[in-house]
């Protein structure tokens, strides 16, 4: 057998040295365009990629140098470049050809662990060819897009590691992470959250790539949110290796460096929340390295969200490691130049569904991403225009929206979903509110979903409690839950008292005409209890995945603030007195909670009760609760006595008016 093997190897060696690999692959590409036999193409694919191994096995290790992997795969990379030149010439000449065989060769080589050898030739050549030629850019994008999914991870990793910068990586991969789910998972999850062995340069390439296109920036924000969720998890801080925590901290700092001011503004609240939770977890650690990581990241987040005000500042050793981490927060301007996307956008618009049930079908089963995106964007308007049809499937639609995950990268997806949820809840308040409040204490929900439920309840209650003008909702500011008290809170109660007295004052003199205020029934009146009381029922019952009185105290804080807002919006409703009494009992049960955010929410609850429940009802039906609260707050809260004084004064004024 060896006598016949040697002449064959000599032929193969000549075949490789004379560049016939490129001719072979180009012939296969042309056959694919004409619909050639798949069996032959598979056999050639296996033969081209495994040729060094087969020769080595045949000659028992005494193979020629050209078949050493470190020599063969660079030659194969050069052959791929030659084939791509042929494809470029064919496209410019108006002829059809297929690139999928080249993509398969690239994918199989990379998955066999030879990324370094083949991409050391391929990446520099493609980086140069794509600088100013949009056709070459499209060829390169198709090259990676056509890689089979089972090999996609190895190819993406190879490009990320070999690209000299994020701008080059953006030219080579295009919007691969938007179009290919496997690539998106690898880039946004596996490389960042499931693995931690890559260098800082790889992280900068990866996150810089996400920041260089408007379609990919949504993924950058999503990645930052997930990184912060891990960074602020007490369980992750306790059980993750220090190396992984440093890796995640670096990724967070790099993400922050790429954020623009509007993006910071849109997620300021979430950044502040994560900073508060995360720094506490890190400072509780017994490892100095972990504590310092928490300090540096918290300082960086603080500097981003408080550009004009005071920022956090900790005392720690400023060594090379600390300086390196801080340097990641400052990014040099990218040299990436956006080029014209040659025929990159389809000149068509997908028509959104016109019926509610069609929307449900698209959101639950459609594989058409364009139609899914159009449905998400149109759903809120469709729900409001078709209230009768919405009520038939309101609970089902609320369930779909609560569990809806982003299928494609839609700008503002979270807001679109939330607005649709609010629309469904306002159209059919009672059954949808019953569903959402029951799910808040159910198993198998993430903390993010539970807080989404609270946000939707507040927004819907706000909308229902305000009047409508000619069938349209009067514009109101979006309610928010404050995490930190304002800097000038000393005048807050006076402002509230003045506004309340002004609203109660009867004026008999006829003065100049005032701006007309919208008027109408308070639609929240009949449904307030369905929003409010179920949230009070199970807060003290821990579940296997959810413990409000334990480690999930931040969600408890959000719940307390939500109850305060709902109480405030229930002013002049039938259930307001019962709600106030129940809320005061809830406050009393939590009055000694150790978390400052929860305690602040409890004070908001007391303020809401005093502002919403009529004075005579407070003094007649809630005397005991008021006295207990005064005893609890007496001597500690300076605003306690003025508020009670105002309460008695208002009660006296109401009596005098009746007399």
ChimeraX attribute file (.defattr): number of C-alpha atoms within 10 A of each C-alpha:
attribute: neighborCount
match mode: 1-to-1
recipient: residues
	/A:1	7
	/A:2	10
	/A:3	7
	/A:4	8
	/A:5	13
	/A:6	15
	/A:7	11
	/A:8	13
	/A:9	17
	/A:10	13
	/A:11	12
	/A:12	17
	/A:13	16
	/A:14	13
	/A:15	12
	/A:16	18
	/A:17	13
	/A:18	10
	/A:19	15
	/A:20	14
	/A:21	20
	/A:22	23
	/A:23	15
	/A:24	14
	/A:25	23
	/A:26	24
	/A:27	12
	/A:28	24
	/A:29	23
	/A:30	17
	/A:31	16
	/A:32	18
	/A:33	14
	/A:34	12
	/A:35	10
	/A:36	13
	/A:37	11
	/A:38	11
	/A:39	9
	/A:40	10
	/A:41	17
	/A:42	12
	/A:43	10
	/A:44	17
	/A:45	19
	/A:46	13
	/A:47	13
	/A:48	16
	/A:49	21
	/A:50	15
	/A:51	17
	/A:52	21
	/A:53	17
	/A:54	14
	/A:55	21
	/A:56	15
	/A:57	12
	/A:58	16
	/A:59	16
	/A:60	11
	/A:61	11
	/A:62	10
	/A:63	20
	/A:64	14
	/A:65	12
	/A:66	17
	/A:67	21
	/A:68	16
	/A:69	17
	/A:70	14
	/A:71	14
	/A:72	19
	/A:73	24
	/A:74	20
	/A:75	22
	/A:76	25
	/A:77	23
	/A:78	20
	/A:79	24
	/A:80	24
	/A:81	19
	/A:82	18
	/A:83	22
	/A:84	21
	/A:85	15
	/A:86	16
	/A:87	22
	/A:88	18
	/A:89	12
	/A:90	13
	/A:91	14
	/A:92	11
	/A:93	9
	/A:94	9
	/A:95	11
	/A:96	13
	/A:97	19
	/A:98	20
	/A:99	24
	/A:100	20
	/A:101	22
	/A:102	25
	/A:103	22
	/A:104	21
	/A:105	20
	/A:106	28
	/A:107	27
	/A:108	25
	/A:109	25
	/A:110	24
	/A:111	16
	/A:112	12
	/A:113	12
	/A:114	19
	/A:115	25
	/A:116	18
	/A:117	20
	/A:118	24
	/A:119	26
	/A:120	18
	/A:121	19
	/A:122	22
	/A:123	21
	/A:124	14
	/A:125	14
	/A:126	20
	/A:127	21
	/A:128	12
	/A:129	18
	/A:130	19
	/A:131	16
	/A:132	15
	/A:133	14
	/A:134	18
	/A:135	18
	/A:136	23
	/A:137	25
	/A:138	20
	/A:139	20
	/A:140	22
	/A:141	18
	/A:142	19
	/A:143	22
	/A:144	25
	/A:145	21
	/A:146	18
	/A:147	23
	/A:148	17
	/A:149	15
	/A:150	11
	/A:151	19
	/A:152	23
	/A:153	22
	/A:154	21
	/A:155	24
	/A:156	23
	/A:157	19
	/A:158	21
	/A:159	24
	/A:160	24
	/A:161	20
	/A:162	20
	/A:163	22
	/A:164	16
	/A:165	20
	/A:166	25
	/A:167	20
	/A:168	25
	/A:169	25
	/A:170	26
	/A:171	27
	/A:172	28
	/A:173	21
	/A:174	23
	/A:175	19
	/A:176	19
	/A:177	23
	/A:178	19
	/A:179	14
	/A:180	15
	/A:181	14
	/A:182	17
	/A:183	22
	/A:184	17
	/A:185	14
	/A:186	19
	/A:187	22
	/A:188	22
	/A:189	15
	/A:190	14
	/A:191	18
	/A:192	24
	/A:193	18
	/A:194	11
	/A:195	12
	/A:196	17
	/A:197	12
	/A:198	13
	/A:199	10
	/A:200	15
	/A:201	14
	/A:202	21
	/A:203	23
	/A:204	20
	/A:205	23
	/A:206	27
	/A:207	26
	/A:208	24
	/A:209	25
	/A:210	28
	/A:211	23
	/A:212	22
	/A:213	14
	/A:214	13
	/A:215	17
	/A:216	21
	/A:217	21
	/A:218	19
	/A:219	23
	/A:220	23
	/A:221	20
	/A:222	12
	/A:223	22
	/A:224	22
	/A:225	18
	/A:226	16
	/A:227	21
	/A:228	22
	/A:229	18
	/A:230	19
	/A:231	26
	/A:232	22
	/A:233	17
	/A:234	18
	/A:235	12
	/A:236	15
	/A:237	21
	/A:238	16
	/A:239	9
	/A:240	10
	/A:241	13
	/A:242	15
	/A:243	12
	/A:244	18
	/A:245	21
	/A:246	18
	/A:247	20
	/A:248	22
	/A:249	21
	/A:250	22
	/A:251	25
	/A:252	25
	/A:253	22
	/A:254	25
	/A:255	24
	/A:256	22
	/A:257	19
	/A:258	21
	/A:259	17
	/A:260	11
	/A:261	11
	/A:262	9
	/A:263	13
	/A:264	16
	/A:265	14
	/A:266	10
	/A:267	14
	/A:268	18
	/A:269	16
	/A:270	15
	/A:271	20
	/A:272	18
	/A:273	16
	/A:274	22
	/A:275	24
	/A:276	16
	/A:277	18
	/A:278	24
	/A:279	22
	/A:280	18
	/A:281	21
	/A:282	25
	/A:283	16
	/A:284	15
	/A:285	16
	/A:286	10
	/A:287	12
	/A:288	12
	/A:289	14
	/A:290	21
	/A:291	18
	/A:292	20
	/A:293	21
	/A:294	28
	/A:295	22
	/A:296	23
	/A:297	23
	/A:298	27
	/A:299	18
	/A:300	23
	/A:301	21
	/A:302	21
	/A:303	16
	/A:304	21
	/A:305	18
	/A:306	13
	/A:307	9
	/A:308	8
	/A:309	8
	/A:310	9
	/A:311	15
	/A:312	13
	/A:313	13
	/A:314	11
	/A:315	8
	/A:316	12
	/A:317	10
	/A:318	9
	/A:319	8
	/A:320	9
	/A:321	10
	/A:322	14
	/A:323	12
	/A:324	12
	/A:325	20
	/A:326	17
	/A:327	13
	/A:328	20
	/A:329	19
	/A:330	12
	/A:331	13
	/A:332	7
	/A:333	7
	/A:334	11
	/A:335	10
	/A:336	16
	/A:337	11
	/A:338	12
	/A:339	13
	/A:340	12
	/A:341	13
	/A:342	12
	/A:343	10
	/A:344	9
	/A:345	7
	/A:346	6
	/A:347	6
	/A:348	6
	/A:349	9
	/A:350	13
	/A:351	11
	/A:352	20
	/A:353	19
	/A:354	13
	/A:355	14
	/A:356	20
	/A:357	15
	/A:358	12
	/A:359	22
	/A:360	19
	/A:361	12
	/A:362	20
	/A:363	23
	/A:364	12
	/A:365	9
	/A:366	13
	/A:367	11
	/A:368	11
	/A:369	16
	/A:370	14
	/A:371	19
	/A:372	23
	/A:373	20
	/A:374	18
	/A:375	23
	/A:376	21
	/A:377	20
	/A:378	17
	/A:379	25
	/A:380	19
	/A:381	12
	/A:382	21
	/A:383	23
	/A:384	16
	/A:385	12
	/A:386	14
	/A:387	17
	/A:388	13
	/A:389	15
	/A:390	23
	/A:391	19
	/A:392	13
	/A:393	15
	/A:394	23
	/A:395	22
	/A:396	15
	/A:397	22
	/A:398	22
	/A:399	15
	/A:400	15
	/A:401	19
	/A:402	19
	/A:403	10
	/A:404	14
	/A:405	12
	/A:406	13
	/A:407	14
	/A:408	18
	/A:409	18
	/A:410	18
	/A:411	15
	/A:412	10
	/A:413	18
	/A:414	13
	/A:415	10
	/A:416	17
	/A:417	20
	/A:418	19
	/A:419	19
	/A:420	24
	/A:421	28
	/A:422	25
	/A:423	25
	/A:424	27
	/A:425	27
	/A:426	25
	/A:427	20
	/A:428	18
	/A:429	27
	/A:430	17
	/A:431	14
	/A:432	26
	/A:433	27
	/A:434	15
	/A:435	16
	/A:436	25
	/A:437	22
	/A:438	14
	/A:439	17
	/A:440	22
	/A:441	21
	/A:442	13
	/A:443	11
	/A:444	12
	/A:445	15
	/A:446	12
	/A:447	15
	/A:448	10
	/A:449	15
	/A:450	21
	/A:451	18
	/A:452	18
	/A:453	20
	/A:454	21
	/A:455	20
	/A:456	21
	/A:457	27
	/A:458	25
	/A:459	23
	/A:460	22
	/A:461	26
	/A:462	21
	/A:463	23
	/A:464	23
	/A:465	20
	/A:466	20
	/A:467	19
	/A:468	18
	/A:469	13
	/A:470	9
	/A:471	7
	/A:472	8
	/A:473	13
	/A:474	15
	/A:475	11
	/A:476	9
	/A:477	8
	/A:478	9
	/A:479	11
	/A:480	13
	/A:481	16
	/A:482	13
	/A:483	18
	/A:484	10
	/A:485	9
	/A:486	9
	/A:487	6
	/A:488	7
	/A:489	9
	/A:490	11
	/A:491	9
	/A:492	12
	/A:493	14
	/A:494	15
	/A:495	11
	/A:496	13
	/A:497	18
	/A:498	12
	/A:499	12
	/A:500	14
	/A:501	14
	/A:502	11
	/A:503	9
	/A:504	12
	/A:505	10
	/A:506	9
	/A:507	8
	/A:508	6
	/A:509	6
	/A:510	6
	/A:511	7
	/A:512	6
	/A:513	6
	/A:514	6
	/A:515	6
	/A:516	6
	/A:517	9
	/A:518	12
	/A:519	11
	/A:520	12
	/A:521	11
	/A:522	18
	/A:523	18
	/A:524	25
	/A:525	19
	/A:526	14
	/A:527	18
	/A:528	26
	/A:529	22
	/A:530	18
	/A:531	23
	/A:532	25
	/A:533	15
	/A:534	17
	/A:535	20
	/A:536	16
	/A:537	13
	/A:538	13
	/A:539	17
	/A:540	12
	/A:541	11
	/A:542	14
	/A:543	13
	/A:544	7
	/A:545	12
	/A:546	23
	/A:547	17
	/A:548	19
	/A:549	16
	/A:550	11
	/A:551	13
	/A:552	14
	/A:553	18
	/A:554	21
	/A:555	20
	/A:556	21
	/A:557	22
	/A:558	21
	/A:559	22
	/A:560	28
	/A:561	27
	/A:562	24
	/A:563	28
	/A:564	26
	/A:565	23
	/A:566	26
	/A:567	29
	/A:568	22
	/A:569	25
	/A:570	30
	/A:571	22
	/A:572	15
	/A:573	20
	/A:574	14
	/A:575	18
	/A:576	24
	/A:577	22
	/A:578	15
	/A:579	22
	/A:580	26
	/A:581	18
	/A:582	15
	/A:583	24
	/A:584	19
	/A:585	14
	/A:586	18
	/A:587	20
	/A:588	15
	/A:589	11
	/A:590	14
	/A:591	16
	/A:592	11
	/A:593	14
	/A:594	10
	/A:595	12
	/A:596	13
	/A:597	20
	/A:598	24
	/A:599	19
	/A:600	17
	/A:601	25
	/A:602	25
	/A:603	18
	/A:604	20
	/A:605	26
	/A:606	18
	/A:607	18
	/A:608	22
	/A:609	24
	/A:610	20
	/A:611	19
	/A:612	21
	/A:613	25
	/A:614	17
	/A:615	19
	/A:616	16
	/A:617	15
	/A:618	22
	/A:619	16
	/A:620	9
	/A:621	14
	/A:622	17
	/A:623	12
	/A:624	12
	/A:625	17
	/A:626	18
	/A:627	12
	/A:628	13
	/A:629	18
	/A:630	16
	/A:631	12
	/A:632	14
	/A:633	16
	/A:634	14
	/A:635	11
	/A:636	10
	/A:637	11
	/A:638	11
	/A:639	15
	/A:640	16
	/A:641	14
	/A:642	12
	/A:643	17
	/A:644	14
	/A:645	11
	/A:646	16
	/A:647	20
	/A:648	15
	/A:649	13
	/A:650	19
	/A:651	17
	/A:652	13
	/A:653	15
	/A:654	14
	/A:655	11
	/A:656	9
	/A:657	8
	/A:658	6
	/A:659	6
